[in-house]
Amino acid sequence: MLSSLEVAESPSSRMRGLTGRSSHEGAFLIRPGRTVHTLGMRFSLDVAYLDADLRVLRTAQMDRHRVGRPVRGSRAVLEAEAGCFERWGLQVGDELAVRGDGDPIQKGATR
């Protein structure tokens, strides 16, 4: 298990994201999604761009008040507080799995 997970699938929840929060425990999955911004954020983010199978295509750390570029092939974006991906060992090529509504996100061994 990597983390507890909050999923944003409605247009309003995807647009709002983590904006306005002072912190976030766990991960935040934006689906569908190709890019993110940190405008109005109170903390920096780790961002993973995922393909349709939730395989990590690219990771980045984004400072506050930035706009990310779309990543070719991405269909979802995973956000967490900066430093989480390093603690979790999340890397490009990892395949993630969401286990049920509100359940944690898990990493498969597909590197």
Buried (B, 14 or more C-beta within 10 A) or exposed (E): EBBEBBBBEEEEEBEEBBEEBEEBEBBBBBBEBBBBBBEEBEBBBBBBBBBEEBBBBEBBEBEEEBEBEEBEEBBBBBBBBBEBBEEBEBEEEBBBEBEEEEEBBBBEEEE
